Amino acid sequence: MSTIRRAPIRVLLAAVVAACLSALTLAPAQAAAYRYWGFFQLEKGTWAYAQKGPDQTVPKDGAVDGWRFAVADESATRFPRAELTFDQLCGTTPAQSGKKRVGLVLDFGRPADAPEGATPPQPKASCAVVPTDATSAAVLATAGDVRAEKGLVCGVDGYPASDCGGAVKDVSAAAKAKDEPVTIAAPSAASSAGASPGAPASSKASDVASAPTSGTSGGTVAAYVVVALLLLALVAYLLVRSRSRRNV
């Protein structure tokens, strides 16, 4: 009698295991890719994802902010392709009372990252001189007009002219290819950027937030759900087996 009771559970368990393995196998292939501006900060000479959006980040004097436009999913991080130190960016810019200096690196990405018909500008760097309480959104605004929609950075200095964090269904081989380092000329003292005294750095600076720096794709979520179902099935199997043994 115990064998008859356990058999259906074993069949169900086998089916759940098969579904779990299938979901885990397919999840990476279903990871969504997006074309967006990513926000980074230089930490010990290496780019790292910013932990907060630029409107919530208040960099200190001596910090370096970086931005990169690219096509990427959760499995491919696209950092700015050049790492410039604060000394390289702001070493020739004298300190000013009541203000701070923040290095800024803008990488507009590769042609493969660009929306159809668009040509990415050359990467550039500057030293932003802003009030001591300025956010990274204000620092970014010193590079040119910032286009934002629903809290996301959509365009910087006119690029791209349209679209905002749109999904990319078919990522080209060129877009998937490994990044190659680029050379960005360090700014001179005369080219240092600064916000106009008494005026906001940008009309949209307070509304700017970075695109999501990390997330879980729909495929990965499905895999986790199936794993949870597997665990529940195992618990049910053990309970039924325990009861069957007591009834023998």
MOPEJO-V95179 format. One record per residue. N is the residue number from 1. RES is the residue in three letters. PHI is phi in degrees with one decimal (* if undefined). NEAR is the number of other C-alpha atoms within 8 Angstrom. D_LAST is the distance of its C-alpha to the last C-alpha in Angstrom with 1 decimal. Layout:
N/RES/PHI/NEAR/D_LAST, N/RES/PHI/NEAR/D_LAST
//
This chain:
1/MET/*/5/7.4, 2/SER/-63.4/9/6.6, 3/THR/-64.8/6/10.0, 4/ILE/-65.2/7/11.7, 5/ARG/-72.8/10/11.0, 6/ARG/-79.2/12/12.3, 7/ALA/-57.7/8/15.2, 8/PRO/-60.5/8/17.4, 9/ILE/-64.3/9/17.2, 10/ARG/-65.0/9/18.3, 11/VAL/-63.3/8/21.1, 12/LEU/-62.0/9/22.2, 13/LEU/-62.0/12/22.2, 14/ALA/-62.4/8/24.3, 15/ALA/-66.2/8/26.7, 16/VAL/-65.5/12/27.2, 17/VAL/-60.4/9/27.9, 18/ALA/-62.4/8/30.4, 19/ALA/-65.1/9/32.1, 20/CYS/-63.7/12/32.4, 21/LEU/-62.2/8/34.0, 22/SER/-64.7/8/36.3, 23/ALA/-65.3/12/37.4, 24/LEU/-65.5/10/38.0, 25/THR/-72.2/7/40.1, 26/LEU/-86.4/9/42.1, 27/ALA/-55.3/13/42.7, 28/PRO/-59.7/9/45.7, 29/ALA/-70.1/6/47.4, 30/GLN/-94.1/10/47.2, 31/ALA/-59.6/13/48.9, 32/ALA/-77.7/11/51.8, 33/ALA/-111.5/12/55.3, 34/TYR/-135.4/11/58.1, 35/ARG/-108.0/14/61.8, 36/TYR/-158.6/13/62.8, 37/TRP/-88.5/14/64.7, 38/GLY/-103.0/15/62.7, 39/PHE/-109.0/15/63.8, 40/PHE/-134.0/12/63.8, 41/GLN/-135.2/12/65.3, 42/LEU/-83.5/14/66.7, 43/GLU/-124.9/7/64.9, 44/LYS/53.6/4/66.3, 45/GLY/80.0/8/67.9, 46/THR/-132.0/7/64.8, 47/TRP/-72.0/12/63.9, 48/ALA/-138.6/9/60.8, 49/TYR/-56.9/9/59.4, 50/ALA/-67.5/9/60.8, 51/GLN/-79.6/4/58.3, 52/LYS/-133.2/7/60.0, 53/GLY/-69.7/11/62.1, 54/PRO/-63.8/13/65.9, 55/ASP/-76.7/14/66.7, 56/GLN/-110.6/9/64.6, 57/THR/-102.7/10/65.7, 58/VAL/-115.8/10/68.8, 59/PRO/-68.8/10/69.9, 60/LYS/-89.1/9/72.0, 61/ASP/-59.3/8/75.4, 62/GLY/105.7/9/74.6, 63/ALA/-83.2/12/71.5, 64/VAL/-133.0/13/71.1, 65/ASP/-98.2/13/69.4, 66/GLY/-134.0/14/68.5, 67/TRP/-132.2/13/67.7, 68/ARG/-136.9/14/66.5, 69/PHE/-98.9/12/66.4, 70/ALA/-165.1/14/63.9, 71/VAL/-97.8/13/61.1, 72/ALA/-156.1/11/57.8, 73/ASP/-123.1/10/54.1, 74/GLU/-67.9/12/51.6, 75/SER/-98.5/6/51.5, 76/ALA/-134.2/6/55.4, 77/THR/-93.4/7/57.5, 78/ARG/-112.2/10/61.2, 79/PHE/-84.1/10/63.3, 80/PRO/-54.5/12/67.1, 81/ARG/-83.7/9/68.4, 82/ALA/-138.9/8/70.9, 83/GLU/-114.0/9/70.5, 84/LEU/-109.9/9/73.6, 85/THR/-80.2/10/74.0, 86/PHE/-61.5/12/75.6, 87/ASP/-62.6/7/78.6, 88/GLN/-67.0/9/79.0, 89/LEU/-86.2/15/78.7, 90/CYS/-123.5/16/80.5, 91/GLY/-60.4/8/82.4, 92/THR/-99.3/8/85.7, 93/THR/-100.4/10/85.1, 94/PRO/-68.4/7/86.5, 95/ALA/-69.3/7/84.5, 96/GLN/-127.6/6/85.7, 97/SER/-63.1/4/85.6, 98/GLY/80.2/6/83.0, 99/LYS/-133.9/10/81.3, 100/LYS/-133.0/13/78.8, 101/ARG/-112.0/15/78.5, 102/VAL/-130.7/18/75.3, 103/GLY/-70.1/16/75.1, 104/LEU/-136.8/14/73.9, 105/VAL/-118.7/14/72.8, 106/LEU/-116.8/11/72.4, 107/ASP/-113.6/13/70.9, 108/PHE/-79.1/12/71.2, 109/GLY/87.3/11/69.0, 110/ARG/-92.9/8/69.5, 111/PRO/-54.6/8/70.8, 112/ALA/-68.4/7/67.2, 113/ASP/-87.0/11/66.0, 114/ALA/-74.5/13/68.7, 115/PRO/-62.2/6/68.3, 116/GLU/-57.3/4/69.9, 117/GLY/86.2/5/73.7, 118/ALA/-102.0/8/73.8, 119/THR/-118.5/6/75.2, 120/PRO/-68.8/11/73.9, 121/PRO/-65.9/6/76.7, 122/GLN/-70.2/6/77.1, 123/PRO/-57.6/10/75.1, 124/LYS/-145.5/9/77.2, 125/ALA/-139.9/13/77.1, 126/SER/-154.7/15/79.0, 127/CYS/-116.7/15/79.4, 128/ALA/-85.1/14/78.8, 129/VAL/-109.5/13/80.8, 130/VAL/-133.9/13/79.3, 131/PRO/-58.0/8/79.2, 132/THR/-62.1/9/77.1, 133/ASP/-97.6/5/74.6, 134/ALA/-68.6/11/74.3, 135/THR/-88.7/12/70.8, 136/SER/-66.9/13/69.9, 137/ALA/-65.2/14/70.4, 138/ALA/-68.3/16/74.1, 139/VAL/-63.1/15/74.3, 140/LEU/-62.3/10/73.1, 141/ALA/-64.5/12/75.6, 142/THR/-69.5/13/78.4, 143/ALA/-86.0/10/77.7, 144/GLY/141.8/9/78.5, 145/ASP/-61.5/10/77.2, 146/VAL/-109.1/15/73.5, 147/ARG/-96.8/10/71.9, 148/ALA/-132.2/12/68.7, 149/GLU/-139.8/8/66.4, 150/LYS/51.4/4/63.6, 151/GLY/83.3/9/63.6, 152/LEU/-110.6/12/63.6, 153/VAL/-74.1/16/66.4, 154/CYS/-104.2/15/67.4, 155/GLY/-146.6/14/70.7, 156/VAL/-127.6/12/72.9, 157/ASP/54.3/8/76.6, 158/GLY/86.6/10/76.3, 159/TYR/-127.7/10/73.5, 160/PRO/-73.3/12/71.7, 161/ALA/-74.8/6/73.8, 162/SER/-145.5/7/70.9, 163/ASP/72.4/7/67.1, 164/CYS/-156.9/11/64.8, 165/GLY/61.6/11/61.6, 166/GLY/-69.3/8/60.9, 167/ALA/-72.3/8/57.9, 168/VAL/-115.0/10/58.7, 169/LYS/-72.2/6/56.7, 170/ASP/-115.7/4/58.1, 171/VAL/-84.8/9/58.9, 172/SER/-69.5/7/61.6, 173/ALA/-62.0/6/61.4, 174/ALA/-66.4/6/64.4, 175/ALA/-72.1/9/62.7, 176/LYS/-81.2/7/59.7, 177/ALA/-63.7/6/62.0, 178/LYS/-64.7/4/62.3, 179/ASP/-68.1/6/65.0, 180/GLU/-110.2/5/68.3, 181/PRO/-59.2/6/70.1, 182/VAL/-125.0/6/73.3, 183/THR/-104.3/5/76.4, 184/ILE/-118.7/8/77.3, 185/ALA/-67.4/6/80.7, 186/ALA/-70.1/9/80.8, 187/PRO/-73.2/12/82.8, 188/SER/-92.1/8/86.2, 189/ALA/-60.6/9/87.2, 190/ALA/-69.4/4/89.1, 191/SER/-95.8/8/86.1, 192/SER/-61.5/13/83.8, 193/ALA/-94.7/10/82.3, 194/GLY/-149.8/8/82.5, 195/ALA/-78.2/12/81.9, 196/SER/-68.3/7/85.0, 197/PRO/-58.6/4/85.9, 198/GLY/78.6/4/84.9, 199/ALA/-126.8/6/83.0, 200/PRO/-65.5/9/79.3, 201/ALA/-63.0/11/78.5, 202/SER/-157.3/10/77.2, 203/SER/-63.9/6/77.0, 204/LYS/-113.1/9/73.3, 205/ALA/-58.8/13/72.5, 206/SER/-72.6/8/70.7, 207/ASP/-98.4/8/68.4, 208/VAL/-84.3/14/67.4, 209/ALA/-138.9/12/63.9, 210/SER/-74.5/14/62.5, 211/ALA/-65.5/11/60.2, 212/PRO/-53.6/6/56.6, 213/THR/-88.4/9/56.4, 214/SER/-157.8/5/52.7, 215/GLY/-178.5/6/49.8, 216/THR/-115.3/7/46.6, 217/SER/-71.2/10/47.0, 218/GLY/-59.7/10/45.0, 219/GLY/-64.7/13/43.3, 220/THR/-69.1/13/42.1, 221/VAL/-59.9/9/40.9, 222/ALA/-60.2/10/38.8, 223/ALA/-63.1/12/37.3, 224/TYR/-64.7/8/36.3, 225/VAL/-62.1/8/34.7, 226/VAL/-64.9/12/32.6, 227/VAL/-60.9/9/31.6, 228/ALA/-62.4/8/30.5, 229/LEU/-63.3/9/28.4, 230/LEU/-61.0/12/26.8, 231/LEU/-63.0/8/25.9, 232/LEU/-63.7/8/24.5, 233/ALA/-64.1/11/22.4, 234/LEU/-62.9/9/21.1, 235/VAL/-63.3/8/20.2, 236/ALA/-62.4/8/18.4, 237/TYR/-62.1/12/16.4, 238/LEU/-64.6/8/15.5, 239/LEU/-66.1/8/14.5, 240/VAL/-64.3/10/12.3, 241/ARG/-63.3/9/10.7, 242/SER/-65.8/8/10.3, 243/ARG/-67.0/8/8.8, 244/SER/-63.3/11/6.3, 245/ARG/-65.0/8/5.3, 246/ARG/-70.1/6/5.6, 247/ASN/-85.8/6/3.8, 248/VAL/-69.5/6/0.0
//
